[in-house]
Amino acid sequence: MNALSSHGRIRLTAGLWLILLFSSIGLIIFFFAASPANASMINILGPTPIPTQENLWAFADLPKPTYTPISTILPTEQTIPPRPRHQVPW
C-alpha cells in the first residue's frame, strides 16, 4: 500500500512539473511573439505591412452663415414709484 501511494505521488509531482513547464514555455512564446520589438525579427508570415498615416481630418461642405439682424429690445426708461413710509405708532 505504501509503495502505491508513493508512485502516485511521484506521478502527480511529475505531472504538475510538466504542466508548469509547458505553461511557462507557452507564456514565453506568447510574450515574445506579441512584443512589437520582436515582431521585426520574426518574418515567418512574410514581410510586415508598412504603416500608413491615419487621416485625422475630412472634407466637409458646410454652408456659409448669412447675416440676419437680431431685433434687440431696448429697455424703456421706467420710474420706480417711491415706497410709502409707514408711521410708527409711538
Secondary structure, 3 states (H helix, E strand, C coil): CHHHHHHHHHHHHHHHHHHHHHHHHHHHHHHHHHCHHHHCCCCCCCCCCCCCCCCCCCCCCCCCCCCCCCCCCCCCCCCCCCCCCCCCCC
